Amino acid sequence: MTKKIILSGMRPTGRLHIGHFVGALENWIKLQNEYQNYHLIADYHVLTTSLNTKNIYQDSLDMLIDWIAAGIDPEKSPMFRQSQIKEHTELQLIFAMLVTVNRLERNPTLKDQVRDLSIENVIYGHLGYPVLQAADILLYKGNYVPVGEDQVPHVEITREIARKFNNAFGEVFPECEPLLTKSPRLIGLDGNSKMSKSLGNTILLSDSPEEITLKLRKAVTDTQKQRKGDPGRPEVCVVFSYHKHFNTDEAPAIDSDCREGKLGCVDCKLKCAAKISEFLSPVYNRRKELENKTNYLIETLINGEQRAREKAVETMKEVRSVMQIG
Ligand code: TRP
């Protein structure tokens, strides 16, 4: 039986943090044994919010390192840059005819970005972000799209485009579905509901144990708990939310010790930092090794791009044939 296809990607905008891991990467790693995974480095999508292309290549390699270090196996899962497979732009143009401006203006992710990045004038490419993303997914006939919660609206638009195409030209594309992890969102160190680079509240996959300890020291806890003996409320504490994820076994005891005023924040933070460091240590070590292996990384990309291109070319042939163009 042929395997179902997973397609997912991320924009290369800097090093990945544990929010990426918990929100999406963890799923990619798990799924690659059962499915045929494709992972896309969305370098064209970066242009929607910045025209500074100086770092895109290095950032793409950096993201590749994070992915491999986290556990994506290049043999199983081709990893490739969107910009290297021309079929993305071709399919995007066709898809642009299948979605209304009104629908794209209602995209909540666009609204969030406009607000968070204080964008005054939205460019055409930014409005069309989900159209390119639909091409990313459907070019590989992705059945499942493991992403963070914030990307679900884009997968919904992709489904609508697939349906519209299939109705007009015949069944070519599957109706893909998003796949979320158990806890798709990690709170930021500052208590913001989202861990994100632009908010500067992240723990990176590449942070050393010392850096992790320093960062956790500044993490926001229950503001009503001032001294060690004060009873705390774990449900409002950032550090406890990390314990729940990275220190599952001890979390119930930490919960009760905090409530009873037996555990102070300093000790609790140290424990948490140690757990996160332990969790990240294999990733950190693999990352260190990969940092010096530029040739290997480039070969991995070239190989991933070849495999991705084969699939993309095949789909575009089918698209052109059902549309009777070319
Ligand atoms: N928009 C995604 C993000 O910002 C990145 C992305 C681009 C993507 N193309 C994709 C995700 C296709 C899943 C599938 O994280």
Residues whose N, C-alpha, C, O or C-beta is under 5 A from the ligand:
A	BS01	LIG	L7 S8 G9 M10 R11 A42 Q133 D136 I137
